């Protein structure tokens, strides 16, 4: 079971705030492709000119491109400058993105006070991703006194505002009894909301509940399907669990080679938690099967979604 603890923006507002955004917005082609924006796409020169003229959406686009270092002319310091311009104009996604920069020390010294200021400004506009990040700060005690109850309240606000990461963490708080009485059935409901929205950690956590039979009826087939969805998005924990399901033949036909591929893909991404199972699987596979499984794992890694690009709000 896991909680999403990274500071992040989001793909889109996903709430009433977004519906108030101007229609004449122009997205950078590469940013639109990476994060799935449905805004009209313009060439880089047009977006940059609009940003320089004070268009907040385009300033935020330039910030996203800069932090992702798309091309030689971009940098994290420049990202801070673009996010600052848009944040000062009241653009909530840029306010969250600027806070993320301050929290992580990207292009600027770490400054939790400034981060809190901008997150609170975005939260005041009803931007649910700001609520999620405020919940993280209180959960971890960064720039504020650690307070599970306060974190619970912010995650609840973000979850009810439709943010899938907040929904995942709100479910986790119920799952672990942090800031509230433990209620696994409530955790399952919020994990499902996040999972239905395509959140990979929500999918993985829901699968865990199905696997254990906590908060809902035990169901290996459902667990396998949700782990599969999360694994396809690059979630390493889900890939390890999916490998376990293949290795044991739970919810699917037993397939040691497939198990080896999924766990190897997680290991290639830096998650060593399936190492013991890999060694156990190796004893039952031929050298040729292992080579083929590793090749499939490598291809899985190459096909992973650009999750880093999805960390910023539009």
N, C-alpha and C positions, 0 to 999 in steps of 0.2 A: 504494500500500500504506500502511496506517496502523496506528497503535497508539493505544489508548484511554488518554489520560493524565489525564483529569479525575478528581478525587476524588469518589467516589460511594458511595452505599449500594446497595441492590438491592431488587427487588420482593418477594422472599421468601427465606428461608434456603436452601432448595434442598438441604438436607443433613440428616444425622441430628440435628443440633442443633435444627432446626425441629420435628422430630417429638416433641421433649420439651417443647414449649411447651404451656401450659395450654389447654384447650379452650374455657373460658368467656371468650372474648375478644370485644370489641365494636368494630367499625371505624366511623369516621366515614364517612358516606355519600359525601361529596365526595372524600375520600382513596381510598376503595374504588373509586370510579368511575374515578379518574385512574390508579391504579396496578394495577388489576385484582385486588384482594384477594378471596379467597374466604371471608373471615371474615364472620360475621353482622354486619349493619349496624344501628346504633342511632342515635337522634337525638343532636344535638350536646350537649344538656344531660346526657343519660345518660352519654355518653363522658367529658365533662368531670368529672362527679361521680365516676365510677369512677377517673379519673386522680387526682383530689384525694384519694381514699381509698387511693392507693398502688398501683394496678394498673399494672404496667410497660408492658404492651402499649398500654393506653389513653393513658398518658403519652407514649409514642412517637408515637401517632397525633396527639396534640395538638401535639407538636413538628413533625411533618410539615406539619400544617395551618398552623402558625405561620410556618414558613420559606417556605411557598408564599403567604403573605399572603392566605389565603382569608377575606375579610371584614375589616372595620375594626378588630376587636379582636385581631388577630394581628400578630406582629412577629418579626423574626429574633432579637431579644434574648429574647423569650419562648420561642422554639424552643430556645435554648440551655438555658434553665431546665428545660423539660420533658424534654429529652434527658438532662440531668444527673441528674434524679430517677430516670429509668428505668435509666440507666447505673449509678448507685450501687446499684441493686437487682440488678445482674448481668445485665440484659437486653442480650444481645450486639448486636442491631440498633441499639439506642439508643447503645451504646458506639461503634459505627462512625459513626453519624450525628453524635454529639458530636465525634468526631475530625475529621469533615469540616468541621464548623463552625470548629474551631480552625485547621485547615489553610488554609481560605479566608478567615478573618477575618470570618465572618458572625455578627453579633450579639455579637462578642467579639474582642479583639485576637488576631492570629495567634500561636499558641503550639504549635510543633512538638513540644516536650517533652510537653505534655499530650495532643496527638494520638497520639504514639507510645505513651503509657501506655494509652490507651483501645483503640487498635488491637491492642496486644499482649494486653490483657485479653480482647478478643473472639476473637482468634486462638487463645488458650489454650482456649477453649470449642469449638474446631473450626468457627468461623464463617468460611466461605470468603471472603466479601467483605472481611473484615479482611486476609486474606492478600493479596488483590489490591491493596488500598490500601497495604499495607506494601511491596509490590513497586514501586508507583509512587514512594514516597518514596525508595527506594534507587536507582531508575532515574534520578530527577531530582536526587538529592542534597539533598533538603529535610529539614533537621533531623538528617540523618545523612550520613556520608561516601558520595559517589556510588560505587556498586559494582554493576556489571552482573551479576556472578556471584550476589550476594546477591539482587538483583531477580529473577533467573532462578529461584532457589530458592523465593522467595515466590510467584511466578506459578505455578510448578509445583504447589506445595501447594494454591493456590486452584483451579487448573485441575482437579486430581485430586479436589478437593472438590466439583466441579460448578458453579463460578461461570463463566458464559459470558464475562464480561469478562476474567477471568484466563486463560481458555482462549485468547481472542483474542490477548492480550499474550504468552502463553507461545508461541503460534505465531509471533508477530512476532519474538520473541527468536531462535527457530530460523531464521526467514526471513532475518534480518539478521546472524546469527552473533554476537549480543550475549550475553556471559556463557557461551557454548557454541560448539562448532564449528557452522558453517552446515549446516543440514539442511532443505532445502526440502520434502522428502517428509514429514518430521515436522511442519513448519509446516502443510502441507496437511491433515494428519490433525486437528490441533488447531483449525484454522480451521473444518473441517467440523463438529466437535463443537459449536463456538460457533454456527455457522450453523444447525445442526439445532435448536438451542435458541432460535433466533429473534434472535440478537444481530446488529444491523445492520452493525457493523464487521466481525464475523466473516464475514457474508455477502458484504460488499464485498471483503474480502481474498481470500476463496476465489474469487470471480469473477475477480479480478485474476490469480490463478494459472492459472485455466482460459484466460483471454485470452492469457496469455504462454506457456502450455504448460510451466510450471515446477512440478516436484513432482508433476505428474499430466499426463495426456494433454491436449493442446490441444483445446479444444471451445468454439467461439463460442456455440453454443446454450446450453450450461450456463452460460457467463459471462453471457449476456444474462439468463437466468432468475434467477441469484443477484443480479445488479445490480438487477434489477426488484424483488426482495424487499426489498433494503436501501433502495432509493429510495422504496418505498411507506412505509417507516418514517421518512422524512425525512432520511436520510443524504445530505448534499449531494455528497460525493465520488462516491457511487454514482449520483446523479442526473446528474452531469456525464458519467460513463462510460456510463450508459444513453443519454444524448443522443448521445454519440459512436457507440454501436452503431447507433442509429437513423439517424444521419447517413451512416454508411458502409454500412449494410445488412448488418451482421455479426450473425449469430445471429437475424436478423429481417428483415422486408421493409424496404427503405429508406423512411424517412418523415421528411423534413426538418422538417415542422411539429411532429411529436411530439418530435423532437430539440430544437427550439427551446423547446418547453414545459418539458421536464425541466431543461434547462440554465438557463432563465430562473427556474424555481422555486428552483434552487440560488443563483442570483445574488440573488434577493429575500431569501434567508435569510442573505446576507452573504458568500457564497463566490464570489469573482470569477474562479476558475481557468478557467471556460469562456468567458470574455469573447471571446477571439479566435475561437473556434468560432461563437459567437453572431453576430458580425459577418460571418463567412463565410456562415452560413446565411441571413442577412438579404438577401444579394444574390440569392438564388434564390427568395425568397418575396415574395408580393404584400403590399401594405399590409394588406389584409383578412386574409390568412393570419397575418400577424404579430400583428394585434390579437386574433384568435381564440386564437392560441397563448399570448399573454400573459394572456388571460382564464383559460385552462386552468391556467396556471402559478399564477395568483393563487388559484384554487380548490384547487390542490394544497397550497399554503401554508396555507390555512385548514383543510384536513383533516389537517394534520400531527398525529401523536400527541403527547400531552403528555409529551415526553421529560423535561422538567425535573422533573415529578412522580415519575418513575421513578428519580430519583437517590437516593432515600432508602429505607433498609431497614425492613422491617416484622417 
